[in-house]
Amino acid sequence: MMESNIAYGQIRTNMQEPTVADMSIADEHFVVKSKTKVSAICEELSKNPTNAVLVMKKDEILGVVTAKDIFACMASGVNASKIKVDKIMRTNIMTLNEDTPISSALEIMSSQKPDSIVIVDSSNQYIGYFSTGDYREATRKLEAHQLMSVRLKRSRKAISKTVEEDEPAADLLDLLLGDFEDDEEEVEKELPSI
């Protein structure tokens, strides 16, 4: 959202950073009860082996199981068809609120390295799962957001300067778009190291 008042030489920008809820958090997983047998989830995982299985008890996500966890269980000699998911699930679950900005979420994830990231709403109710694919997409969205912010700042300065100097606005498009290479270099400096 951008509000402007060029006549008075003032431009105000208000661009919100994307949040974790802006990601595709409803895909790449399914939820099962904690006493579900591993054999019951294998058919679904065979269709989508990269999916995660979130293990829920009552209204709380307790853990996560992936195809890799099932293979590790089988490799240790355990009969995976008879064991329940709560016996092999990983439990380092991070919970993020849906309005957490992507930059904050990426920093937290890279420092804490959780097994799974669960997204909750303001009432602390489960609404989605932040997958590895979402992590890559979030990095791209954050970079695009920062690039747009840099361009908006540069445009604001250029338009304000043009208005102050009372120059004709014939090249307004050039002022708004500016030099893309400089923008990308500025964004690279601002990106958090993850």
C-alpha positions as CSV (number, residue, x, y, z in Angstrom):
1,M,0.0,0.0,0.0
2,M,1.4,3.4,-0.9
3,E,-0.1,6.7,-0.1
4,S,1.4,9.8,-1.8
5,N,0.9,13.5,-1.9
6,I,3.3,14.7,-4.6
7,A,1.9,18.2,-4.7
8,Y,3.4,18.9,-1.2
9,G,6.5,16.9,-1.9
10,Q,5.6,14.2,0.6
11,I,5.5,10.5,0.0
12,R,4.8,7.9,2.6
13,T,5.2,4.2,2.1
14,N,3.7,1.5,4.2
15,M,4.7,-1.9,2.8
16,Q,4.0,-4.9,5.1
17,E,6.5,-7.7,5.2
18,P,4.9,-11.1,4.3
19,T,4.1,-13.4,7.3
20,V,4.3,-17.2,7.7
21,A,0.6,-17.4,7.1
22,D,1.2,-16.0,3.6
23,M,3.0,-19.3,2.7
24,S,1.3,-22.5,1.4
25,I,1.0,-24.0,4.9
26,A,-1.9,-26.3,4.1
27,D,-0.1,-28.7,1.8
28,E,2.8,-31.2,2.1
29,H,1.6,-32.8,5.2
30,F,-1.3,-34.7,6.9
31,V,-2.3,-35.0,10.5
32,V,-2.9,-38.3,12.4
33,K,-3.8,-39.2,16.0
34,S,-0.9,-40.3,18.2
35,K,-2.1,-43.9,18.5
36,T,-2.2,-44.4,14.7
37,K,-0.1,-47.4,13.4
38,V,2.8,-46.6,11.1
39,S,1.3,-49.1,8.6
40,A,-1.7,-46.8,8.3
41,I,0.3,-43.9,7.1
42,C,2.6,-45.8,4.7
43,E,0.1,-45.8,1.9
44,E,-0.3,-42.0,2.0
45,L,3.5,-41.5,2.3
46,S,4.1,-43.9,-0.7
47,K,2.1,-41.4,-2.9
48,N,4.0,-38.4,-1.5
49,P,7.2,-39.5,0.2
50,T,8.3,-36.0,0.9
51,N,5.2,-35.2,3.0
52,A,5.4,-35.0,6.7
53,V,3.0,-36.7,9.1
54,L,2.1,-34.5,12.0
55,V,1.1,-36.4,15.1
56,M,-1.7,-34.8,17.1
57,K,-3.2,-35.6,20.5
58,K,-6.4,-33.6,21.4
59,D,-5.7,-30.2,19.8
60,E,-1.9,-30.2,20.1
61,I,0.8,-31.3,17.6
62,L,3.2,-33.5,19.5
63,G,5.6,-34.6,16.8
64,V,6.4,-35.3,13.2
65,V,7.1,-38.5,11.3
66,T,8.6,-38.7,7.8
67,A,9.4,-41.6,5.5
68,K,13.0,-41.2,6.6
69,D,11.9,-41.9,10.2
70,I,10.0,-45.1,9.2
71,F,13.1,-46.3,7.2
72,A,15.3,-45.7,10.2
73,C,12.9,-47.6,12.5
74,M,12.9,-50.5,10.1
75,A,16.7,-50.5,9.8
76,S,17.0,-50.8,13.5
77,G,15.0,-54.1,13.3
78,V,11.6,-52.8,14.6
79,N,8.5,-54.1,12.8
80,A,7.1,-50.8,11.6
81,S,3.7,-52.3,10.7
82,K,2.9,-52.9,14.4
83,I,4.4,-49.8,16.0
84,K,2.4,-46.6,16.6
85,V,3.6,-43.2,15.2
86,D,4.0,-41.7,18.7
87,K,6.9,-44.2,19.3
88,I,9.0,-43.0,16.4
89,M,8.0,-39.4,16.1
90,R,10.5,-36.6,16.5
91,T,9.3,-34.0,19.1
92,N,11.4,-30.9,18.5
93,I,8.4,-28.9,17.3
94,M,8.5,-25.1,16.9
95,T,5.3,-23.2,17.0
96,L,5.0,-19.9,15.3
97,N,2.1,-17.5,15.3
98,E,0.5,-16.9,11.8
99,D,1.4,-13.2,11.9
100,T,5.2,-13.8,12.4
101,P,7.1,-11.9,9.8
102,I,9.0,-14.2,7.4
103,S,12.4,-12.6,8.3
104,S,11.9,-13.3,12.0
105,A,10.7,-16.9,11.3
106,L,13.7,-17.6,9.1
107,E,16.1,-16.3,11.7
108,I,14.5,-18.4,14.4
109,M,14.4,-21.5,12.3
110,S,18.1,-21.2,11.2
111,S,19.2,-20.8,14.8
112,Q,17.0,-23.4,16.5
113,K,16.8,-26.0,13.7
114,P,13.5,-27.7,14.7
115,D,12.2,-31.0,13.4
116,S,9.0,-29.4,12.4
117,I,7.4,-25.9,12.4
118,V,3.7,-25.6,13.2
119,I,1.7,-22.5,12.5
120,V,-1.1,-21.5,14.9
121,D,-3.6,-18.7,14.9
122,S,-4.2,-16.1,17.6
123,S,-6.2,-18.6,19.7
124,N,-3.2,-21.0,19.5
125,Q,-5.1,-23.4,17.2
126,Y,-3.2,-25.4,14.6
127,I,-3.6,-24.0,11.1
128,G,-0.7,-25.3,9.1
129,Y,2.7,-26.8,8.7
130,F,5.8,-24.9,7.5
131,S,7.6,-27.3,5.2
132,T,11.1,-27.3,3.6
133,G,9.5,-26.1,0.4
134,D,7.9,-23.2,2.3
135,Y,11.3,-22.3,3.7
136,R,12.7,-21.9,0.2
137,E,9.6,-20.0,-0.9
138,A,9.8,-17.8,2.1
139,T,13.4,-16.9,1.3
140,R,12.4,-15.9,-2.2
141,K,9.4,-13.9,-0.9
142,L,11.6,-12.1,1.6
143,E,14.1,-11.2,-1.0
144,A,11.4,-9.9,-3.3
145,H,9.8,-7.9,-0.5
146,Q,13.2,-6.3,0.4
147,L,13.9,-5.5,-3.3
148,M,10.5,-3.8,-3.5
149,S,11.2,-1.8,-0.3
150,V,14.5,-0.6,-1.6
151,R,12.8,0.5,-4.9
152,L,10.0,2.3,-3.0
153,K,12.6,4.2,-0.8
154,R,14.6,5.1,-3.9
155,S,11.4,6.3,-5.7
156,R,10.3,8.3,-2.7
157,K,13.7,10.1,-2.6
158,A,13.7,10.7,-6.4
159,I,10.2,12.0,-6.6
160,S,10.7,14.2,-3.5
161,K,13.8,15.6,-5.1
162,T,12.0,16.2,-8.4
163,V,9.2,18.0,-6.7
164,E,11.6,20.1,-4.7
165,E,13.5,21.1,-7.8
166,D,10.2,21.6,-9.6
167,E,11.5,19.5,-12.6
168,P,9.0,18.2,-15.1
169,A,7.7,14.7,-14.2
170,A,8.1,13.4,-17.8
171,D,10.5,10.7,-16.7
172,L,8.5,9.6,-13.7
173,L,8.6,6.0,-14.7
174,D,12.4,6.1,-14.9
175,L,12.4,7.7,-11.4
176,L,10.1,5.0,-10.0
177,L,11.9,2.0,-11.5
178,G,15.4,3.2,-11.2
179,D,18.5,1.1,-11.7
180,F,17.7,-2.6,-11.0
181,E,21.3,-3.7,-10.5
182,D,21.8,-1.2,-7.7
183,D,18.6,-2.4,-6.0
184,E,19.7,-6.1,-6.1
185,E,23.1,-5.2,-4.6
186,E,21.4,-3.3,-1.8
187,V,19.0,-6.2,-1.0
188,E,21.9,-8.6,-0.9
189,K,23.5,-6.5,1.8
190,E,20.2,-6.4,3.8
191,L,19.4,-10.1,3.6
192,P,19.9,-12.0,6.8
193,S,22.5,-14.7,6.6
194,I,20.8,-18.1,7.0
